Amino acid sequence: MIKFVRFLLILFVIELGFCGYLIAKRLSRPLPLLPEAEYVDPLMMADYRELADQAEQGSSKEWMKLGQALLGQGFYSYAEHCFRQAAKLDPTNDLAQASYAFCLERTGRTQESTREYEKLEASSRNKSTAFANKKHVLYTTGRNYLREENAAKAEEKFRQNANFQPADYQLAKLLVRSGQVESALSIIERNLEQSPNSLNFLSLYAQALEASGREVEAIEAAEKVERALEIIPLNFNTEFIQPYSVRHGIEKEVEAYNHLIKRNDMDHLAEKLEEIFRLLEDRPLPQYKATLVSMIEVEFQRKNPERMLMLIEKLKEHGVENAELLQFKAGAYLLSGEMEKAVPLLQRVLKMSPTIEVHQTLANYYEQQNDTEKRDYHQAKMALLYAMIAFRNNQLPAAEEAIQRSVDLNPRDPQAWFYYAETKRHRGDLEAAQTAYEKCIELNPNHGRALKELKRLTAGKDIK
């Protein structure tokens, strides 16, 4: 009997110890922290809870998925916890380390963020992972030092990152500000050879030339800025977060709709949008208004003006009334043949946001009304917009052809004469440019740019 009691006691102690071990293990396991995101997206919370359950029992991979889902909606503090755990479970996970550092940076802890990025920088592993490679790590570290106003350390990081255009730009900008203009110019000119249409480098080039006293060259560089559309990315936050923002919740449904657009099946698109709209349930989410706009676009393609007008009223109830909405409303009236209602709306649109499409619609309308004066006015404005687009894309022959048509159709438009003058000047026809500037000023004596360019043009002639 005594032996049996001893056996039971031993068994009890063993069970107690094992249970204690399980409890201790359970307590030592980190628990995912989730935000109260019902107000953000109710579908998102269901995804978060499922991912949290997987992370609690899972590996670095599961913690990464939860962290990325949180990061995609801007929950940086919650995502930080996940990425830290993912990096702890797998020290070779460079993306987890970079993501952790990114969250620290986004929440204002730049010094801690820099320390985490520098761990990646010091690692001997060959990193080819996007946003965790050496170029991005060095660049982001340099930006952290800029935020801390530590120009010397920022310059050091950007110098280590030579030939990475964003870093070259930041370094050249620092050099211009510190008076090292010649060093800056060599970096800028090297990058302009690679990207001659770069808005960033051309703008900085003009500043550097002005700082070095080369005023004529600075003016020439500044003029090229207006015709430069290539932008060097200087902030990779959006590119980093955006892929994660469409994996879960309502955004996942919206992304599915975006892929369906290529099918050009309007009935199917309308059905999908209705499904998304029901999920939103009149909540004040950003997707609510965007979904309504997409529904209006689809109903326009389906030639359903009554439903368009109903959806437009819904948007107005939520405080949306802009040029795009006015154009849709006019489109609904066009579909129903109520031109007397559509035309005033289109004229309002032109005052808010002129487009080629609206001018074309009105030109066609006045053609049907045999009103050649108003038809020519809108056709001239169309040609002017085409010319401005070509000019800003540095397509001067196309701009010259379009602007000639504009002034022929409406010789009373000072804006058209200004772009006529600009195009002629850049094409080297200075006599025609001077005449056009003078015509612009005659029609609008307060046209500041025309006055400035005419003065510069005539001053240059006097010098010669």
Secondary structure, DSSP 8 states (H G I E B T S, - for coil): -HHHHHHHHHHHHHHHHHHHHHHHHHHHS--------TTT-HHHHHHHHHHHHHHHHS-HHHHHHHHHHHHHTT-HHHHHHHHHHHHHH-TT-HHHHHHHHHHHHHTT-HHHHHHHHHHHHH--S---STTTSHHHHHHHHHHHHHHTT-HHHHHHHHHTTTT-HHHHHHHHHHHHHTT-HHHHHHHHHHHHHH-TTBHHHHHHHHHHHHHTT-HHHHHHHHHHHHT--B------HHHHHHHHHTSSHHHHHHHHHHHHGGG--HHHHHHHHHHHHHHHTT---HHHHHHHHHHHHHHHHTT-HHHHHHHHHHHHHTT---HHHHHHHHHHHHHTT-HHHHHHHHHHHHHHS--HHHHHHHHHHHHHTT-HHHHHHHHHHHHHHHHHHHHHTT-HHHHHHHHHHHHHH-TT-HHHHHHHHHHHHHTT-HHHHHHHHHHHHHH-TT-HHHHHHHHHHHHHHHH-
